[in-house]
Amino acid sequence: MIIQSIGISSCLGGPERHCGYAAEMLRNEYTRSKNGLFEIQWHMLHPDNKGSNDDQLIRLNQTISQHSAQCLKQGPPFLVVGGDHSCALGTWSGILNTLDKSKKLGLIWLDAHLDAHTFSTSPSGNIHGMPIAALLGCADKKLAKFYPTNHTVDAENLKLIGIRSYEEKEYQLLKQQHVNITFADQISNLTQLLSSTVSQLSHSCELIGISIDLDVVAPEDAPGVETPVDGGIRAKELIQAISAVRNKQKICALEISEFNPETDVNNKTLYLIKSLVDAFYPA
């Protein structure tokens, strides 16, 4: 089996400059381990280093979007390895651009944060905390420039899981949109929750995507992340849950983001990424 994968070597949407190494490190790990179950065909994307950071990120998201649409056509479910979570602006816009207006995308977002700020509400101005607002069609004028489509995800088809850190303004935006949020302390069985969420979305959506910010995982299991938050899902639970949904027909892509090798311990988080990929793609 050949897995199409987009590797995004960029941290332009976040405060750090180390998360851009994730795809290269994962590619090297698979080369060393010689995984015989599947082959990953990498499409490595980099900022063009021309103009301002904003201009570079706008163009990068356009490129991600184009590659995402192309990978979707090739199937089976493709893999995206960021980079900071602003890469989601490119990944899911590319899929939305391929769908007829009557078809829907369901998106399961596993994250410690809501990522639903706009430039008018964000205390940091970091775009990796804004993709959900854009995906819902709630972007302000500046944020809209970073989102390369006018298609959106319907609020009822967006499911946020593992949340435990947020600001009031982004929470209020999601409440007004009636987005379903499962906070970390509400999860008793992640495998059951994820499986039931996929089943629910399968009734209303043509395609389903899964986007994982690694900070959804407890810091003791994933120390190498951009913005760690105490508590969260244990790594073993997440691997089991991802494995349980890997053969679901409508899942079109798995996105993994926010790995920071500078804070990793003994490559624990890198190996977690590999374990998630191994669990998602069947032998």
C-alpha positions as CSV (number, residue, x, y, z in Angstrom):
1,M,0.0,0.0,0.0
2,I,1.3,3.5,-0.9
3,I,0.2,6.3,1.4
4,Q,0.2,9.8,0.0
5,S,1.6,12.2,2.6
6,I,2.0,16.0,2.7
7,G,4.9,17.1,4.9
8,I,4.7,20.8,5.9
9,S,8.0,22.3,7.0
10,S,6.7,25.5,8.5
11,C,6.0,27.1,11.8
12,L,4.9,30.4,10.3
13,G,1.5,30.2,12.1
14,G,2.9,29.7,15.6
15,P,5.3,31.3,18.1
16,E,8.1,28.8,17.8
17,R,10.4,27.9,14.9
18,H,11.0,24.2,15.6
19,C,7.8,22.4,14.7
20,G,8.7,22.5,11.0
21,Y,11.0,19.5,11.4
22,A,8.3,16.9,12.1
23,A,7.8,15.6,8.6
24,E,11.5,15.2,7.9
25,M,12.1,13.5,11.2
26,L,9.1,11.1,10.7
27,R,10.3,10.3,7.2
28,N,13.8,9.5,8.5
29,E,12.3,7.3,11.2
30,Y,10.4,5.3,8.7
31,T,13.5,5.0,6.5
32,R,15.5,3.6,9.5
33,S,12.7,1.3,10.7
34,K,12.0,-0.1,7.1
35,N,8.3,-0.5,7.7
36,G,7.1,-3.3,5.4
37,L,3.4,-2.7,6.0
38,F,3.1,0.4,3.7
39,E,5.1,2.9,1.8
40,I,4.7,6.6,2.4
41,Q,5.1,8.8,-0.7
42,W,6.1,12.2,0.7
43,H,5.3,15.6,-0.8
44,M,7.4,18.0,1.2
45,L,6.3,21.6,1.2
46,H,8.3,24.6,2.4
47,P,7.6,28.4,2.7
48,D,9.1,30.2,-0.3
49,N,11.0,32.8,1.9
50,K,9.7,35.7,-0.2
51,G,8.1,38.7,1.4
52,S,6.6,38.8,4.9
53,N,5.8,35.8,7.1
54,D,2.1,36.5,6.4
55,D,2.6,36.5,2.6
56,Q,4.6,33.3,2.8
57,L,1.9,31.6,4.9
58,I,-0.9,32.7,2.6
59,R,1.0,31.2,-0.4
60,L,1.9,28.1,1.6
61,N,-1.7,27.4,2.5
62,Q,-2.7,27.7,-1.1
63,T,0.0,25.1,-2.0
64,I,-1.2,22.8,0.8
65,S,-4.7,23.2,-0.4
66,Q,-3.8,22.2,-4.0
67,H,-1.8,19.1,-2.8
68,S,-4.6,18.1,-0.4
69,A,-7.1,18.1,-3.3
70,Q,-4.7,16.1,-5.4
71,C,-4.0,13.5,-2.7
72,L,-7.7,13.1,-2.1
73,K,-8.1,12.0,-5.8
74,Q,-5.4,9.4,-5.4
75,G,-6.6,7.7,-2.2
76,P,-6.6,5.8,0.1
77,P,-6.9,8.2,3.1
78,F,-3.8,10.5,2.9
79,L,-1.6,11.8,5.7
80,V,-0.7,15.4,6.6
81,V,2.2,16.1,9.0
82,G,2.6,19.7,10.0
83,G,4.0,22.1,11.1
84,D,1.9,24.2,13.3
85,H,-1.9,23.7,13.2
86,S,-2.5,26.6,10.8
87,C,-1.7,23.9,8.2
88,A,-5.4,22.9,8.7
89,L,-6.4,26.0,6.7
90,G,-4.8,24.4,3.7
91,T,-5.5,20.7,4.3
92,W,-9.3,21.0,4.7
93,S,-9.8,23.8,2.3
94,G,-8.3,21.6,-0.4
95,I,-10.9,18.9,0.4
96,L,-13.8,21.3,0.6
97,N,-12.8,22.7,-2.8
98,T,-13.3,19.2,-4.4
99,L,-16.8,18.7,-3.0
100,D,-20.0,19.6,-4.7
101,K,-22.1,22.1,-2.8
102,S,-24.5,19.3,-1.8
103,K,-21.8,17.2,-0.2
104,K,-20.5,17.8,3.3
105,L,-17.2,17.4,5.1
106,G,-17.2,16.2,8.7
107,L,-14.2,17.2,10.8
108,I,-13.1,15.7,14.1
109,W,-10.6,18.0,15.8
110,L,-8.6,16.6,18.7
111,D,-6.9,19.4,20.6
112,A,-6.2,20.9,24.0
113,H,-7.3,24.2,22.6
114,L,-10.3,25.6,20.7
115,D,-8.3,27.3,17.9
116,A,-11.3,29.5,17.2
117,H,-9.8,33.0,17.5
118,T,-9.7,35.7,14.9
119,F,-7.2,38.5,14.6
120,S,-9.7,40.7,16.5
121,T,-9.9,38.4,19.5
122,S,-6.5,36.6,19.6
123,P,-4.3,37.7,22.5
124,S,-1.2,36.5,20.7
125,G,-2.0,37.0,17.0
126,N,-0.7,33.5,16.2
127,I,-2.7,32.0,13.3
128,H,-2.3,28.4,14.7
129,G,-5.0,29.5,17.2
130,M,-7.5,30.5,14.4
131,P,-8.2,27.7,11.9
132,I,-11.5,26.7,13.4
133,A,-12.9,30.2,13.0
134,A,-12.0,30.2,9.4
135,L,-13.3,26.7,8.7
136,L,-16.7,27.7,10.2
137,G,-16.8,30.8,8.0
138,C,-16.3,33.2,10.9
139,A,-13.0,34.6,9.8
140,D,-12.4,38.4,10.0
141,K,-11.1,40.1,6.9
142,K,-7.4,39.5,7.6
143,L,-7.8,35.9,8.6
144,A,-9.8,35.1,5.5
145,K,-6.7,35.9,3.4
146,F,-5.0,32.8,4.9
147,Y,-7.9,30.5,4.1
148,P,-7.8,29.5,0.4
149,T,-11.5,28.8,-0.2
150,N,-14.9,30.2,0.4
151,H,-16.3,26.8,1.4
152,T,-16.8,26.0,5.0
153,V,-17.6,23.2,7.4
154,D,-21.1,23.2,8.8
155,A,-21.1,23.7,12.6
156,E,-23.1,20.5,13.2
157,N,-20.4,18.5,11.3
158,L,-17.5,19.8,13.4
159,K,-16.6,17.9,16.6
160,L,-14.0,19.1,19.0
161,I,-12.5,16.6,21.4
162,G,-10.0,16.9,24.3
163,I,-10.4,20.6,25.0
164,R,-9.0,21.9,28.3
165,S,-7.5,25.4,27.6
166,Y,-9.3,28.3,25.9
167,E,-10.2,32.0,26.1
168,E,-13.8,33.2,26.6
169,K,-14.2,35.0,23.3
170,E,-13.4,31.9,21.2
171,Y,-15.6,29.8,23.4
172,Q,-18.5,32.2,22.9
173,L,-18.0,32.1,19.1
174,L,-18.3,28.3,19.2
175,K,-21.3,28.4,21.5
176,Q,-23.1,30.9,19.1
177,Q,-22.4,28.4,16.2
178,H,-23.6,25.5,18.3
179,V,-20.4,23.5,17.8
180,N,-20.2,20.3,19.8
181,I,-17.3,20.3,22.3
182,T,-16.2,17.4,24.4
183,F,-13.9,18.6,27.1
184,A,-11.0,16.4,28.3
185,D,-12.6,15.8,31.7
186,Q,-15.8,14.5,30.0
187,I,-14.0,11.7,28.2
188,S,-14.4,8.3,29.8
189,N,-13.8,6.0,26.8
190,L,-12.0,7.7,23.9
191,T,-12.3,4.7,21.5
192,Q,-16.1,4.6,22.0
193,L,-16.4,8.4,21.7
194,L,-14.3,8.6,18.5
195,S,-16.1,5.6,16.9
196,S,-19.5,6.9,17.7
197,T,-18.5,10.4,16.3
198,V,-17.3,8.8,13.1
199,S,-20.6,6.9,12.8
200,Q,-22.7,9.9,13.5
201,L,-20.9,12.0,10.9
202,S,-21.1,9.2,8.3
203,H,-24.9,9.7,8.2
204,S,-24.6,13.4,7.2
205,C,-21.2,13.7,5.5
206,E,-19.7,12.5,2.3
207,L,-16.2,12.7,3.7
208,I,-14.7,12.8,7.3
209,G,-11.3,14.2,8.3
210,I,-9.4,13.8,11.6
211,S,-7.1,16.5,12.7
212,I,-4.8,15.9,15.7
213,D,-2.9,18.6,17.6
214,L,-0.4,16.6,19.6
215,D,-1.1,18.7,22.7
216,V,-4.3,16.9,23.1
217,V,-2.1,14.2,24.7
218,A,-1.0,14.4,28.3
219,P,2.4,16.1,28.5
220,E,4.0,13.1,30.2
221,D,3.2,11.1,27.1
222,A,3.9,13.9,24.5
223,P,6.4,16.4,25.9
224,G,7.4,17.5,22.5
225,V,4.6,19.9,21.6
226,E,4.4,23.6,21.0
227,T,1.9,24.5,23.7
228,P,1.5,21.7,26.4
229,V,-1.4,21.7,28.8
230,D,-1.6,19.6,31.9
231,G,-4.0,16.7,31.9
232,G,-5.4,15.3,28.6
233,I,-5.6,12.0,26.8
234,R,-3.1,9.3,27.4
235,A,-1.1,8.3,24.4
236,K,-2.2,4.6,24.6
237,E,-5.8,5.7,24.6
238,L,-5.3,7.9,21.5
239,I,-3.5,5.1,19.6
240,Q,-6.3,2.6,20.4
241,A,-9.0,5.1,19.4
242,I,-7.3,5.8,16.0
243,S,-6.8,2.1,15.4
244,A,-10.5,1.5,16.0
245,V,-11.6,3.9,13.2
246,R,-8.9,3.2,10.6
247,N,-11.0,1.2,8.3
248,K,-14.0,3.5,8.3
249,Q,-14.8,4.1,4.6
250,K,-15.5,7.8,4.6
251,I,-12.4,9.0,6.4
252,C,-10.4,10.8,3.8
253,A,-7.3,12.2,5.7
254,L,-5.4,12.2,9.0
255,E,-3.6,15.4,10.0
256,I,-1.0,15.5,12.8
257,S,0.5,18.8,13.9
258,E,2.4,20.8,16.5
259,F,5.4,18.5,17.2
260,N,8.3,20.4,18.8
261,P,11.5,18.3,18.8
262,E,13.3,20.9,21.1
263,T,11.1,19.9,24.0
264,D,10.8,16.2,23.3
265,V,12.3,13.6,25.7
266,N,14.0,10.5,24.2
267,N,12.0,11.0,21.0
268,K,8.9,10.0,22.9
269,T,6.6,12.3,20.9
270,L,8.2,11.4,17.6
271,Y,7.5,7.7,18.3
272,L,4.0,8.6,19.2
273,I,3.5,10.2,15.8
274,K,4.8,7.0,14.2
275,S,2.6,4.9,16.4
276,L,-0.5,6.9,15.4
277,V,0.4,6.5,11.7
278,D,1.0,2.8,12.1
279,A,-2.3,2.4,14.0
280,F,-4.3,4.4,11.3
281,Y,-3.1,2.6,8.2
282,P,-4.0,-1.1,8.1
283,A,-1.4,-3.8,7.3
